């Protein structure tokens, strides 16, 4: 018991913080096309995931305590369409950090993105870009299983600084 307590004290002293998890049911999921049926997007409580069966945007506001670079871990999966896995746009704090990110695999995988956020409320957007469907042949879909964020490590550079090198 003492060892467990000592380990917890060491972790707290080292400043190890857990990431904040965004509850999936707080996202508003909106189809990109006005005539798309509303039941083709949403939150599946039974499987604890967001689903987008058509091109759509899942958006939510999060509050951060300070200006800075934040790291987002977004667990996504998807169904392959005619050719490709789902493509997504990731927007953080009103800026696109990925304009067309192609999932690497159909199975659930955590993808990491970084963006600068200002103290206070900031918008997160996950947009499904490449829905394709042909009855009894293929149907691309996007699923979001979790979204977590935390301040980026102090030794990591801002996203635009890394791209210049």
N, C-alpha and C positions, 0 to 999 in steps of 0.2 A: 504494500500500500504506500509506503514511504517513497519507493522508487517511482511509482506512478505520479504521486504528488510532485516530486522533484522534477520529473519530465515536464509536467504541465507548467510549473514555475519557469523552467528554462525556456519553453516555447513562448510563454507570455512575455518574458523579459527580452527575447529576441525580436519581439514585434511581429510575430507571425499572426496575420489576420486572415480570417476566412473571407471568401468572396461573398458579396451580396447576391442572393438569387432573386430574380424577377419572377413573380408568380405568373404562370401562363394565362390564368383566367383574367388577368388585368389588361391583356393585349386586346386591342380592337382590330379585328381582321375584316378587311373590306375588299371585295372583288374589284378589279380594275375596270371592268365593263359593267355599266349600270343595269343591263338586262340579264346579268348572270344571277341565277337563283342563289339566295342567301345561304342555303344549306350546303353549298359547295365550299364554304370556308368556315372556320371557327375553332372552338376549343373542345377537344374530346376528353372529358373528365375521366372516363373509364380507362383510357390508355395514357392519360396525362401528357397530352401533346396538342399542339396547334396543327391544323390540317389546312392545306390549300390545294384544292383539286382543280382550280383555275388560277390564272394570273391574279395576284392579290398582294396587298400590303398588310403586314401585321405591325402595329405601332403601339408604343406605350411611352409614358413619361417616367423617368427615374430621377431621383433627387441625389445629388452628390454634395459632399460637405466642403469641397475646395476645388478651385481651378486646377487642372492638370491633365496628364495623359492617363487614360484608363484602358485596361485590358478587358475585353469581352470574350467570354467563352460561350459559344453557341453550339449546342448539340443539335445536329440536323440529320435527316435521312430523306430518301426520296425514291420515287419510281422512275425508271428510265422511260423516256418518250420514244419517238421513232429512232433517234440517233443518240441523244445526249442525256446525261443525268440533269437534274434541276440546276438552273443558274439563278443566282440571287444577287440582289443589290443590298448592301448593308450601309445604312445611314446612322451616324452617331452624332448627336448634338447639332443637327442641321446640316451636316456635311457628309458627302458620300466617302466612305473609307474603302469601299469596293463597289465598282459599278457593274461588273459582271463576273461574279465568282462562281465557278463551276464546282459542284460537289465532287469529291474524289472517289466516293463509293456510294452504293445504294444503302448500305447498312448505316445505322446511327454512328456518328463520329463527331467529336468535339473539334470545332474550328475556332481559331483565335484571331481576333481583330483588335486593333488599337485605334483610339481616337481621342482628340482633345475635347474636354468638356469644361464648361464654366460652372462655378458654384451655383447651386439651385437646381431647378428642373431642366432636364434635357430629354430630347426625344430619341428613342431607338426605333429604327425601321428595318424590317426584314421583308424584302419584296421578291416574290416568285415571278421570274421573267419569261420563262420559255415553256409554257403549257402547250402540250401537243396531245391530240387524242384522235384515235381512229377505232371505231367500235370493233370489239373482239380481236384487236391487234396490239394496240399500245395506248397507254394513258400515263402521262407524266404527272407527278404530284410531289409536293414538298411537305415535309413534316418537321416541326420544331419541337424538340423534346425538353430543352432547358436553356435558360439564358442566365449567365452569372457575370458579374463584373467586379473589378477591384482596381485600385490605383496601380499603375505600372511600376515596376521596380525602379529605384532611383538611378541605377546605372544604365537603364535602357533609354535610347534616344527617342525623340518625337518621331512619328511616322514619316513626316516629310524630310527629316534629316537623314533617315536611313535610305530613302529612295534616291537621294542625290549622290550616294557613293557607289 
